[in-house]
Amino acid sequence: MAHAFVLSDDSILCRQMPDGWWPLQVQLSPDSNDLSKQAYQVGHVTLHESLAPNHWLLDGSPDKDADRTVDANMAHSFTAQATSAMTYDYAVAHNVTLPIIAESSGNTFVPYRKLMTHLPVALLDQISQAIQLLSWQADTQFCGRCASPTVHADQGERAMVCPVCRLRQYPRVQPCVITAITRPNPVTDEMQILLAHHHRHGQQNLPPMYGLIAGFVEVGESLEHAVVREVAEEVNISVSDIRYVSSQPWPFPSNLMLGFRASYASGDIILQEDELAHADFFDLSNLPRIPPKGSIARDLIDQVAKEQNIDL
């Protein structure tokens, strides 16, 4: 029997478990308007399987999923792979049986960001996929060329098609670079990392959250060029030894975060003030508040710290 995740914007219907909130799946019964075959209606999408890192890492390679072990029965009951995802409004409109939704009942919608600290990577990637596809559907109901209402392509192809001018609109992925920049402390020689407090993190956070330099890849530039440009624009310094590390889908709204490492080369920090409130090189033994585990920013920072035998 088919199962589906239920979402409301970037939040997913979850059940309270002993170790936190876990995505809840609803069964799609045969009399639920045959939803499992209606994969391309607005508000309902099929999902591709998301593979955990150990499916592609070589033997002996570090697996960031390794410390996220869960009870096998719990995983089977609440995180077995769903075949589709739908919006809450779609589920209600199509008479899908839903549980009572209220925190007091143990079922509620939980933001994706709050799930990142404890869910397996493969499950997070599948939820990210669902958020992005449902958002893409909602944003492409009209043709971007002639403004006619669009229809779904035949099942088997994920596209919105204009019946008038035949323009096909596919899900778009926006590549972004995010970079961990390091240097030895000029006085003590302790390894440092460049961290910045972005205006988007708000001033209400005490202590403030510090992250890495990041930005969108522009048309016509390589990923390495994007790293150099973003760093120069945001903090006015030059970097060298740029190297790719890993990637992470990021559904805000449909980004693919491409993680890099780089070494400080030259220059004094001058802030791009409309983006950043503060930036500096911090000793790894004395870091400010940093992003939570589960984010690629934290993975990059943890990697630098581990190389220096520091456990964050």
ZILIN-V257864 format. One record per residue. RES is the residue in one small letter. SS is DSSP state (h for helix, s for strand, l for the rest). NEAR is the number of other ideal C-beta (glycine too) atoms within 8 Angstrom. Layout:
BEGIN
res | ss | near
RES | SS | NEAR
RES | SS | NEAR
END
This chain:
BEGIN
res | ss | near
m | l | 5
a | s | 9
h | s | 11
a | s | 16
f | s | 15
v | s | 15
l | s | 16
s | s | 9
d | l | 5
d | l | 9
s | s | 9
i | s | 14
l | s | 15
c | s | 13
r | s | 10
q | s | 9
m | s | 9
p | l | 2
d | l | 5
g | s | 8
w | s | 10
w | s | 11
p | s | 14
l | l | 11
q | s | 10
v | s | 13
q | s | 8
l | s | 12
s | l | 7
p | l | 4
d | l | 4
s | l | 11
n | l | 7
d | l | 7
l | h | 14
s | h | 9
k | h | 6
q | l | 9
a | l | 10
y | l | 10
q | l | 8
v | l | 8
g | l | 11
h | s | 15
v | s | 13
t | s | 7
l | l | 15
h | l | 5
e | l | 6
s | l | 10
l | l | 7
a | l | 10
p | h | 10
n | h | 7
h | h | 6
w | l | 5
l | l | 9
l | l | 4
d | l | 4
g | l | 3
s | l | 6
p | l | 5
d | l | 9
k | l | 8
d | l | 11
a | l | 6
d | l | 5
r | l | 9
t | l | 3
v | l | 9
d | l | 5
a | h | 6
n | h | 6
m | h | 11
a | h | 10
h | h | 8
s | h | 7
f | h | 12
t | l | 12
a | l | 9
q | l | 6
a | l | 12
t | l | 9
s | s | 16
a | s | 14
m | s | 16
t | s | 11
y | h | 12
d | h | 7
y | h | 13
a | h | 13
v | h | 9
a | h | 7
h | l | 10
n | l | 7
v | l | 14
t | l | 7
l | l | 10
p | l | 8
i | l | 5
i | l | 9
a | s | 7
e | h | 6
s | h | 4
s | h | 9
g | l | 7
n | s | 12
t | s | 12
f | s | 11
v | s | 10
p | s | 8
y | h | 14
r | h | 6
k | h | 8
l | h | 16
m | l | 12
t | l | 8
h | l | 8
l | l | 13
p | l | 10
v | h | 11
a | h | 10
l | h | 11
l | h | 13
d | h | 10
q | h | 14
i | h | 16
s | h | 12
q | h | 12
a | h | 14
i | h | 13
q | h | 13
l | h | 13
l | h | 14
s | h | 11
w | h | 11
q | h | 12
a | h | 9
d | h | 6
t | l | 10
q | l | 9
f | s | 8
c | l | 13
g | l | 6
r | l | 7
c | l | 8
a | l | 5
s | l | 10
p | s | 7
t | s | 13
v | s | 7
h | s | 10
a | l | 10
d | l | 5
q | l | 6
g | l | 3
e | l | 6
r | l | 8
a | l | 9
m | s | 12
v | s | 12
c | s | 14
p | l | 8
v | l | 7
c | l | 8
r | l | 7
l | l | 10
r | s | 9
q | s | 11
y | l | 6
p | l | 8
r | l | 6
v | l | 7
q | s | 9
p | s | 11
c | s | 13
v | s | 14
i | s | 14
t | s | 17
a | s | 16
i | s | 14
t | s | 12
r | s | 10
p | s | 7
n | l | 11
p | l | 3
v | l | 4
t | l | 5
d | l | 5
e | l | 9
m | s | 12
q | s | 12
i | s | 13
l | s | 17
l | s | 14
a | s | 13
h | s | 13
h | s | 9
h | h | 8
r | h | 4
h | h | 9
g | l | 6
q | l | 5
q | l | 4
n | l | 9
l | l | 4
p | l | 6
p | l | 12
m | s | 10
y | s | 11
g | s | 12
l | l | 13
i | s | 13
a | s | 11
g | s | 11
f | s | 8
v | l | 10
e | l | 7
v | l | 3
g | l | 3
e | l | 8
s | l | 5
l | h | 11
e | h | 8
h | h | 8
a | h | 15
v | h | 14
v | h | 11
r | h | 11
e | h | 13
v | h | 15
a | h | 10
e | h | 7
e | h | 14
v | h | 14
n | l | 9
i | l | 14
s | s | 9
v | s | 14
s | s | 7
d | s | 7
i | s | 11
r | s | 7
y | s | 7
v | s | 9
s | s | 7
s | s | 8
q | s | 10
p | s | 11
w | s | 10
p | l | 13
f | l | 5
p | l | 7
s | l | 10
n | s | 13
l | s | 11
m | s | 13
l | s | 12
g | s | 15
f | s | 15
r | s | 14
a | s | 15
s | s | 10
y | s | 11
a | s | 8
s | s | 5
g | l | 7
d | l | 5
i | l | 9
i | l | 5
l | l | 12
q | l | 8
e | l | 5
d | l | 4
e | l | 8
l | s | 13
a | s | 8
h | s | 8
a | s | 12
d | s | 7
f | s | 9
f | s | 12
d | s | 10
l | l | 13
s | l | 6
n | l | 5
l | l | 12
p | l | 9
r | s | 7
i | s | 12
p | l | 8
p | l | 7
k | l | 7
g | l | 9
s | l | 10
i | h | 12
a | h | 12
r | h | 12
d | h | 12
l | h | 15
i | h | 15
d | h | 10
q | h | 11
v | h | 14
a | h | 11
k | h | 9
e | h | 7
q | l | 8
n | l | 4
i | l | 8
d | l | 4
l | l | 7
END
